[in-house]
Amino acid sequence: MKIAFYGAAHEVTGSCTVIYACGKTIMVDCGLEQGPDIYENCTLPFAPSQIDYVLLTHAHIDHSGKIPSLVAGGFRGKIYATEATTKLCNIMLLDSAHIQESEAKWRNRRAKRSGGEEYIPLYTTEDAEHALKQFVPCSYEKPIDLCKGVTVTFTDAGHLLGSSSISLAITEGGITETIVFSGDLGNCDRPLINNPQNPKEADYVIIESTYGNRLHGERPDYVTQLTRILQETFDRGGNVIIPSFAIGRTQELLYLFRIIKEQKLIQGHENFPVYVDSPLAVEATEIYSSNLTDYFDADTLALLNAGINPIKFPGLTLSITSDDSMLINLDKTPKVILSASGMCEAGRIRHHLKHNLWRRECTVLFVGYQAVGTLGSIIVNGAPEVKLFNETIQVNARIEQMEGISGHADRDMLLGWLDRFEKKPHTVFVNHGHDTVCDEFAEMITHQLGIKATAPYNGAEYDLLSGAKLIQGNTKRIEKQHHECAKQKVSPAFRDLLAAGRWLMAIIEKYRDGANTDLKKFAKQIIALCEKWDK
């Protein structure tokens, strides 16, 4: 009985863990990595065809996004996930495949001009469609006999519709061990979904640590916050533009807008329109509106039982086609526009920023984390202008952020979840956190809860019966990314400088095929700037 870590080890994304037991190879999550590597990833020591089962905690791409590539590589087993996760993966994996194919087309056009090698997408729409046929929808708290000696149970993790912690009860050689994967644990008292629930017992726990060294602080009054921003912006005659993650965050905001409209909190603009302009968000909103009653909290169920759709209301428009999207900004009525992506790196949100960012009467409201170097981060950090579609756009709109609206449990919530097991684990493995955070949180578990805890590296392998570490894993950092990956240790001003540097590199890349005169002029300006600061 062994466990091996092949993703989200001393990193936040790309979750992938493997259990070897009862002659089977069981993979828990198979996510895409997002952002730069801190440590070199280890290659899986087996072919996808050798995997017997995949268990999926939830639909987010950093947990599910590489499943189609497993199928493309020969995996033919079953993929177990909750019903809601299965439905969300039906849209998310197809959307991810479309992005993979679009990026391949773009790269190959450039490669053809430059004589470069052909770029092969990680997977195709066909691969995603095949993968979706292998999903087995499951329910919370209903044990499944996976194979002889292995039973699986899904427990509500409160992070996303259908998200789960996964318990594996494994009997091998007359010994039974229970291994619990926390998945991503949710924040408390969020709209629509339940708070994270606890499996009853565990011998081993694999726990995420996204906020393993941080607290969310006092919970803000989101309705009051939103009402102020809407009232002030509409009174100026402007639009409220919200870059929002398509699944989860968008639906939570629709829940809040319904309350604002129902309670008539906006004066003089009572019938303000709200547009959801993201095909993925539109599809997800329909799934959230479907009959998935097992996944909603008591307040949401009460609304549904009263015949009230918790995330739909008069004035809501779900925009699907490109034509629908373009018409939104032709209407001069003050409005709310929710669009993806949440960090402004792609999607229709960039068009809405182009049309509204320069307008002093408008507001751009950020409701999620903005990774360093993204367009969202650049705007939040006070850039006076940005480049969109090769056009310079002045940042004149008011920039606002909603604090505390996180989908992840914070440090104390994570510790509380661990402390509520009826049978306490004797070992905890900490993953899915920034490099130093994993180690900090592991130490905190040991000191505060008295439970042995460790933060494994990518490729690390442990014997679960003896507790012995069989393989250390990759502990050598990728030096060229050292400063980026150690960003928690530097000042906010230096992080801003790094973001500005990435912005400059992005602009330089856009001018790769520019006219020589423009390139020379640009180079002289950069050289002059470097000479000034290098003294």
Residue, then its C-alpha position, 0 to 999 in steps of 0.5 A: m500500500k503506497i502513495a505517490f505525489y505527482g502534482a500540487a506538491h509544494e505548488v498550488t495547481g496541477s493536483c495529481t496523487v496516486i495510490y497503489a493498493c490491492g494490485k490496482t493503480i488509483m489516481v486522485d485528480c489529474g489537473l492542469e498546472q497553471g503558472p510557472d513550475i517551482y520544481e521540475n515535475c516528475t514523469l509518471p512511472f507508468a503508462p495511462s493504460q496502467i491506471d485502473y481508476v481515476l477519482l475526481t474531487h471537483a471540476h476545476i481545471d487544476h484538478s480535472g484538466k489533464i483527464p482527456s490527455l490520460v484518455a488520449g494516452g490509453f486510459r480506459g478505466k472509469i472516472y468517479a465523481t459526484e453528479a454535479t462534478t460530472k455535469l460541470c466537467n461536461i462543459m469545462l473539459l470541452d471548453s479546455a479542449h477548445i482552448q488547447e486546439s485554438e492555441a495550437k492553431w495560433r502557434n502553428r500559424r506562427a511556426k509556419r511563418s518562422g519555420g518552427e516545429e508543429y505544436i501538438p495540443l495536449y488533447t482535442t475535443e474528441d479526446a474530451e468527449h471520449a473522457l466524458k463517456q468514462f465518468v461515473p456519477c456518484s452521490y455524497e456519503k454512499p460508499i462505492d466498492l471500487c474493487k476487492g479491498v477498496t471502498v470509496t466515499f465522497t463527502d461535501a467539501g463546500h468549495l464548488l457545486g459538487s466538490s468533495s473530499i474523498s475517503l478510501a478504505i483499503t484492506e490489504g494483507g489483513i490491515t485496513e487503512t483509511i486515506v482521506f483526500s480533502g480536495d479543495l475545502g471551501n470557505c464558510d457561509r457562502p451562497l448556494i452551497n453547504n459548508p465543508q463536511n467532515p469524513k468521520e475517520a482517517d489514518y492518513v489525510i492529504i490536505e490542501s493548504t492554499y490559505g495555510n498561512r492566512l486568515h480571511g478576517e472579518r466577513p464583509d457584508y457583500v450585499t452592502q458592498l455591492t450596493r454602494i458600488l452599483q449606486e455610485t456607478f449608476d448615478r454617474g451614468g456608468n457601467v460596472i464591469i466584473p471580471s469573474f470566474a465562469i463557474g462558482r464566482t459568477q453564480e455567487l454574484l448572481y445570488l447577491f444581485r437577486i437579493i439587491k433587486e428583491q430588496k429594492l436597494i438601488q434607488g433610481h435604477e431599480n431595473f438595472p440590467v445584468y449581463v452574463d457574457s461568457p458562454l461557459a458561465v452561461e452553461a454553468t448558470e443553467i447547471y446551477s439552476s437545474n434540479l441538483t438539490d443534493y448539492f445546495d444549502a438550506d437557504t437555497l433549498a428554501l428558495l427553490n421550494a418556494g418556487i424562487n430561482p436563487i440566481k435568476f431575476p428580472g433584468l438578467t440576460l445570458s449572452i451566448t453569441s458574439d453578436d449578443s456580446m457586441l450589442i451590450n456596449l451599444d446600449k447606453t443604459p447603466k448596467v452590470i457586465l459579468s464576463a470571463s476570464g477572472m484575471c482578464e487574460a482571455g475571453r470577452i472581458r477584454h472587449h468590455l474593458k476596451h469599451n469601458l476602462w477609459r470611461r471615468e463614470c464606469t467601475v471595474l470590480f475585481v472579485g477574485y485573486q489576480a495572479v502577478g503579471t496578469l492584466g487584472s493584476i496590472i490594472v489593480n496595481g494602478a497602471p495608468e494605461v493598458k494595451l488591448f487588441n494593439e490599442t492603448i486604453q487609458v485606465n480612467a474607470r474607478i477600480e474596486q475590489m471585493e475583499g474576503i470573497s474567497g472560495h477556499a478555507d483559511r488557515d484556522m478553517l483547515l485546522g478546524w476541519l482536521d481537528r473534527f475527525e472522530k478518529k484522528p489521523h496519525t499522519v497528514f500530507v500537506n499539498h496544494g499550497h505555495d512552496t513555503v506555505c506547505d512547510e509552514f502549515a505542516e509545522m502548524i499541524t504538528h505543533q497545534l494538533g499533535i499530528k505528524a505532518t509533512a509536505p511531500y515534493n513532486g515524485a515523493e513516494y511513501d509506504l503507508l503500512s510502514g510509514a517509510k519514505l521510499i522516494q524523496g521527490n524533486t527538491k531542487r528548485i528551478e533557479k531561473q524562476h527562483h525570484e518569481c516563486a519566492k514572491q511571498k518573501v519580497s516586498p509588495a513594491f518589488r512584486d509590482l516591479l516584477a509585474a511591470g517587467r512581465w508587462l513589458m515583455a508581453i509588449i515586446e513579444k507583440y512587436r516581434d513582427g513590427a517594422n524595423t523603425d518602430l523596433k529601433k525606437f522602442a529599443k532605444q527607449i528601453i536602453a535609456l531607461c535601463e541606463k538610468w536605473d543601472k547607475 
